[in-house]
Amino acid sequence: DERDLMIASSKNSTGETVAGAKFQRMLCIPQDRRIPKIRIATRQGPLLVGSRFLVRIDSWPITSQYPEGHLVRIIGPVGDLQAE
């Protein structure tokens, strides 16, 4: 989809529990440097570090430096020819 953004890397931010499920907040760095970092909440944090994946921006609160989004799908490990 044209609204999905390829993420080149991610940084762990914080862990939190929401409604009994443990989520990890991550700050994701888009492959396109013109797009700001995107904050996502996911249970798949360890799988995302060192991987390329797609995210979609959902909102950008006026009080936040970064937009908020969600994981669409994991493409593969960084450096893998099919993922690149």
C-alpha positions in Angstrom: 0.0 0.0 0.0 1.3 3.5 -0.7 0.8 4.5 2.9 3.1 1.8 4.3 6.6 3.0 5.1 9.8 0.8 4.9 11.7 0.9 8.2 15.5 0.6 8.0 16.1 0.1 11.8 14.5 0.6 15.2 15.5 1.5 18.7 13.9 0.1 21.9 12.2 2.7 23.9 10.2 1.4 26.9 8.1 -1.6 27.9 4.6 -1.2 29.3 1.7 -3.4 30.1 -1.7 -2.5 28.6 -4.8 -4.6 29.5 -2.7 -7.5 30.6 -0.6 -7.6 27.4 3.0 -6.6 27.5 3.8 -4.0 24.8 7.1 -2.5 23.9 7.3 1.0 22.5 9.8 1.4 19.8 11.1 4.4 17.9 11.5 3.4 14.2 13.7 5.0 11.6 12.2 5.1 8.1 14.4 4.3 5.1 13.4 7.6 3.6 15.3 10.2 5.6 12.7 12.9 4.8 10.2 11.1 7.0 10.5 11.6 10.8 11.0 8.6 13.2 7.7 6.8 14.0 6.7 5.5 17.4 5.0 2.1 17.5 3.7 -0.2 20.3 4.3 -3.9 19.6 4.6 -7.3 21.3 7.2 -8.3 18.6 10.0 -5.9 19.7 12.8 -8.5 19.7 11.9 -9.7 16.2 12.1 -6.1 14.8 15.6 -5.2 15.9 17.9 -5.8 12.9 14.9 -6.3 10.5 13.3 -4.4 7.7 9.5 -4.0 8.2 6.6 -1.9 7.1 4.7 0.5 9.4 1.7 2.8 8.8 1.3 6.1 10.5 -2.0 6.3 12.4 -1.9 9.7 14.2 0.4 12.5 15.2 -0.6 14.0 18.5 0.1 17.7 18.7 2.1 17.3 22.0 4.4 14.6 20.5 7.6 15.0 18.6 7.0 11.8 16.6 3.9 10.4 14.8 2.4 7.1 16.1 1.9 4.1 14.0 1.5 0.3 13.9 3.4 -2.6 12.4 2.0 -3.9 9.1 4.5 -6.7 8.4 8.0 -7.9 8.7 10.0 -8.0 5.4 13.1 -9.8 6.6 16.6 -9.3 8.1 18.7 -6.2 7.2 21.2 -7.2 4.6 19.1 -10.1 3.1 18.8 -9.6 -0.6 15.0 -10.4 -0.7 14.4 -8.0 2.2 16.4 -5.2 0.5 
